[in-house]
């Protein structure tokens, strides 16, 4: 989206996309036995607030024309989602 971290939670649309991505990843992780003691959505939104002015390392890579880790991160979530038969449509788009 080419914005600092804090902007990700300022609009309804981007906040919902962020939430959807976190929920998809958490569902996949839960199929592998991971349990979380706090809401990952709330934690992610807090990180966006705490680092509101920061430009993520992945966005820095995009801006510099470098290869990003999106395939390693989202690709792995998708691979594991497929193995667990868990839908991850938002992650697939990313």
Phi and psi in degrees as a GROMACS rama.xvg file:
@    title "Ramachandran Plot"
@    xaxis  label "Phi"
@    yaxis  label "Psi"
@TYPE xy
61.7438  44.9284  UNK-2
-135.857  157.72  UNK-3
-63.2933  161.633  UNK-4
-51.978  -44.5168  UNK-5
-61.5377  -30.2537  UNK-6
-67.8289  -20.9271  UNK-7
-63.5598  -23.6369  UNK-8
-111.117  8.48211  UNK-9
-83.8892  -32.3881  UNK-10
-103.775  151.003  UNK-11
-59.4404  -41.617  UNK-12
-67.8448  -47.3333  UNK-13
-71.861  -33.6917  UNK-14
-63.6332  -41.6747  UNK-15
-67.0677  -39.9824  UNK-16
-60.8627  -45.6579  UNK-17
-57.4736  -47.6754  UNK-18
-60.481  -45.5291  UNK-19
-60.032  -42.8795  UNK-20
-63.9297  -41.8465  UNK-21
-65.1865  -44.4888  UNK-22
-62.274  -43.0662  UNK-23
-60.2821  -46.617  UNK-24
-63.3222  -40.6242  UNK-25
-65.6778  -38.4895  UNK-26
-62.7265  -42.6285  UNK-27
-63.2318  -46.8209  UNK-28
-60.0432  -37.8498  UNK-29
-66.6315  -27.9013  UNK-30
-69.0798  -17.9781  UNK-31
-100.552  10.9136  UNK-32
94.7168  0.678299  UNK-33
-73.3843  137.998  UNK-34
-126.784  143.108  UNK-35
-120.468  135.766  UNK-36
-89.5648  -6.31232  UNK-37
-139.212  164.1  UNK-38
-69.328  121.648  UNK-39
-69.9244  -29.4915  UNK-40
-64.6386  -48.6589  UNK-41
-61.4218  -42.0097  UNK-42
-63.9491  -42.1884  UNK-43
-64.3741  -43.1722  UNK-44
-64.9094  -35.2093  UNK-45
-66.4477  -40.0516  UNK-46
-61.7411  -41.227  UNK-47
-61.4516  -40.2392  UNK-48
-67.5703  -46.9541  UNK-49
-65.5911  -27.4302  UNK-50
-118.616  35.7023  UNK-51
-52.0922  -37.9434  UNK-52
-89.9185  -8.28735  UNK-53
-72.6448  147.616  UNK-54
-102.647  121.751  UNK-55
-60.0369  154.748  UNK-56
-60.7097  -34.8326  UNK-57
-67.7934  -40.6439  UNK-58
-67.1957  -36.3485  UNK-59
-60.4653  -40.9888  UNK-60
-63.4709  -44.4402  UNK-61
-59.4537  -47.7925  UNK-62
-63.1253  -30.9487  UNK-63
-89.516  -0.788057  UNK-64
75.6254  19.0075  UNK-65
-92.1707  157.72  UNK-66
-65.7258  140.759  UNK-67
-103.813  173.324  UNK-68
-94.2135  16.3976  UNK-69
-58.7906  -41.0368  UNK-70
-65.1858  -39.0583  UNK-71
-67.521  -37.4039  UNK-72
-84.4556  -66.4405  UNK-73
-67.7387  -34.0914  UNK-74
-61.7128  -39.8809  UNK-75
-68.3707  -39.9758  UNK-76
-60.1523  -45.0338  UNK-77
-63.8926  -41.5142  UNK-78
-59.8519  -46.8294  UNK-79
-70.173  -34.3979  UNK-80
-62.3877  -43.4607  UNK-81
-62.9989  -42.8182  UNK-82
-61.3775  -34.859  UNK-83
-93.8835  3.28926  UNK-84
54.4162  42.7055  UNK-85
-106.917  122.971  UNK-86
-67.3569  141.069  UNK-87
-142.429  61.3899  UNK-88
-65.2224  -37.035  UNK-89
-68.7919  -40.6837  UNK-90
-64.26  -37.5401  UNK-91
-62.3383  -40.2011  UNK-92
-65.1356  -42.2741  UNK-93
